[in-house]
Amino acid sequence: MRLRDGLLVILGVLLIIVVARALSNGPAAMRRTVPEEFCGVWVTANPEYSDRYLELGSDFITFGTGGVNSRRFAVTGFNRSRDEKGRELSTVYFRDVDGSEFSRQFHADTDDGRQLVFVNQPDVVWVTE
């Protein structure tokens, strides 16, 4: 009987760990994929980034790093919220092949101009090709 009780305790602990990990991956409202309106290739007229691009797919993000070089990451989540000024703020979460996790936040105007502006680059406007 003791072996059975011990196994039940271990299974219970494992279940708690799995549930806690699932809940800690982000807000409940977070999507696992990038919304369709953001998918595509984005470029900028900013001369500092003239040979760069950004490509968003439903499950990947690629940063063109100059010339033919690029870095592709797996998207692990996408969230929309509001910033302190009430503007919509989108956050894409992604991971590289070694498991390192990253995120980037941006404001978007996808109604008419189809523009993205990353929070960390407020002077660089990205548009779809």
Contacts in CASP RR format, 6 or more apart in sequence:
PFRMAT RR
TARGET T0000
AUTHOR 0000-0000-0000
METHOD contacts of the structure
MODEL  1
MRLRDGLLVILGVLLIIVVARALSNGPAAMRRTVPEEFCGVWVTANPEYS
DRYLELGSDFITFGTGGVNSRRFAVTGFNRSRDEKGRELSTVYFRDVDGS
EFSRQFHADTDDGRQLVFVNQPDVVWVTE
25 76 0 8 1.000
26 79 0 8 1.000
27 79 0 8 1.000
29 79 0 8 1.000
29 80 0 8 1.000
30 77 0 8 1.000
30 78 0 8 1.000
30 79 0 8 1.000
30 93 0 8 1.000
31 77 0 8 1.000
31 78 0 8 1.000
31 79 0 8 1.000
32 75 0 8 1.000
32 76 0 8 1.000
32 77 0 8 1.000
32 78 0 8 1.000
33 58 0 8 1.000
33 59 0 8 1.000
33 75 0 8 1.000
33 77 0 8 1.000
33 78 0 8 1.000
34 56 0 8 1.000
34 57 0 8 1.000
34 58 0 8 1.000
34 59 0 8 1.000
34 61 0 8 1.000
34 75 0 8 1.000
34 78 0 8 1.000
34 92 0 8 1.000
35 78 0 8 1.000
36 58 0 8 1.000
37 110 0 8 1.000
38 56 0 8 1.000
38 90 0 8 1.000
38 108 0 8 1.000
38 110 0 8 1.000
38 116 0 8 1.000
39 56 0 8 1.000
39 57 0 8 1.000
39 58 0 8 1.000
40 55 0 8 1.000
40 56 0 8 1.000
40 57 0 8 1.000
40 128 0 8 1.000
40 129 0 8 1.000
41 53 0 8 1.000
41 54 0 8 1.000
41 55 0 8 1.000
41 128 0 8 1.000
41 129 0 8 1.000
42 53 0 8 1.000
42 54 0 8 1.000
42 55 0 8 1.000
42 56 0 8 1.000
42 116 0 8 1.000
42 126 0 8 1.000
42 127 0 8 1.000
42 128 0 8 1.000
42 129 0 8 1.000
43 52 0 8 1.000
43 53 0 8 1.000
43 54 0 8 1.000
43 126 0 8 1.000
43 127 0 8 1.000
43 128 0 8 1.000
43 129 0 8 1.000
44 50 0 8 1.000
44 52 0 8 1.000
44 124 0 8 1.000
44 125 0 8 1.000
44 126 0 8 1.000
44 127 0 8 1.000
45 125 0 8 1.000
45 127 0 8 1.000
46 123 0 8 1.000
46 124 0 8 1.000
46 125 0 8 1.000
48 124 0 8 1.000
49 124 0 8 1.000
51 66 0 8 1.000
51 67 0 8 1.000
52 63 0 8 1.000
52 64 0 8 1.000
52 65 0 8 1.000
52 66 0 8 1.000
53 62 0 8 1.000
53 63 0 8 1.000
53 64 0 8 1.000
53 70 0 8 1.000
54 61 0 8 1.000
54 62 0 8 1.000
54 63 0 8 1.000
54 64 0 8 1.000
54 116 0 8 1.000
54 126 0 8 1.000
55 61 0 8 1.000
55 62 0 8 1.000
55 64 0 8 1.000
56 62 0 8 1.000
56 92 0 8 1.000
57 75 0 8 1.000
58 75 0 8 1.000
59 74 0 8 1.000
59 75 0 8 1.000
60 72 0 8 1.000
60 73 0 8 1.000
60 74 0 8 1.000
60 75 0 8 1.000
60 94 0 8 1.000
61 72 0 8 1.000
61 73 0 8 1.000
61 75 0 8 1.000
61 92 0 8 1.000
61 94 0 8 1.000
61 104 0 8 1.000
62 70 0 8 1.000
62 71 0 8 1.000
62 72 0 8 1.000
62 73 0 8 1.000
63 70 0 8 1.000
63 71 0 8 1.000
64 70 0 8 1.000
64 71 0 8 1.000
65 71 0 8 1.000
71 96 0 8 1.000
73 94 0 8 1.000
73 95 0 8 1.000
73 96 0 8 1.000
73 102 0 8 1.000
74 94 0 8 1.000
74 95 0 8 1.000
74 96 0 8 1.000
75 92 0 8 1.000
75 93 0 8 1.000
75 94 0 8 1.000
76 93 0 8 1.000
76 94 0 8 1.000
76 95 0 8 1.000
76 101 0 8 1.000
77 92 0 8 1.000
77 93 0 8 1.000
77 94 0 8 1.000
78 90 0 8 1.000
78 91 0 8 1.000
78 92 0 8 1.000
78 93 0 8 1.000
79 90 0 8 1.000
79 91 0 8 1.000
79 93 0 8 1.000
80 88 0 8 1.000
80 89 0 8 1.000
80 90 0 8 1.000
80 91 0 8 1.000
81 88 0 8 1.000
81 89 0 8 1.000
81 91 0 8 1.000
82 88 0 8 1.000
82 89 0 8 1.000
83 89 0 8 1.000
83 107 0 8 1.000
87 107 0 8 1.000
88 107 0 8 1.000
88 108 0 8 1.000
89 105 0 8 1.000
89 106 0 8 1.000
89 107 0 8 1.000
89 119 0 8 1.000
90 105 0 8 1.000
90 106 0 8 1.000
90 107 0 8 1.000
90 108 0 8 1.000
91 103 0 8 1.000
91 104 0 8 1.000
91 105 0 8 1.000
92 103 0 8 1.000
92 104 0 8 1.000
92 106 0 8 1.000
93 101 0 8 1.000
93 102 0 8 1.000
93 103 0 8 1.000
94 101 0 8 1.000
94 102 0 8 1.000
94 103 0 8 1.000
94 104 0 8 1.000
95 101 0 8 1.000
95 102 0 8 1.000
96 102 0 8 1.000
104 118 0 8 1.000
104 119 0 8 1.000
104 120 0 8 1.000
105 118 0 8 1.000
105 119 0 8 1.000
105 120 0 8 1.000
106 116 0 8 1.000
106 117 0 8 1.000
106 118 0 8 1.000
106 119 0 8 1.000
107 116 0 8 1.000
107 117 0 8 1.000
107 119 0 8 1.000
108 115 0 8 1.000
108 116 0 8 1.000
108 117 0 8 1.000
109 115 0 8 1.000
113 127 0 8 1.000
114 127 0 8 1.000
114 128 0 8 1.000
115 125 0 8 1.000
115 126 0 8 1.000
115 127 0 8 1.000
116 125 0 8 1.000
116 126 0 8 1.000
116 127 0 8 1.000
117 124 0 8 1.000
117 125 0 8 1.000
117 126 0 8 1.000
118 124 0 8 1.000
118 126 0 8 1.000
END
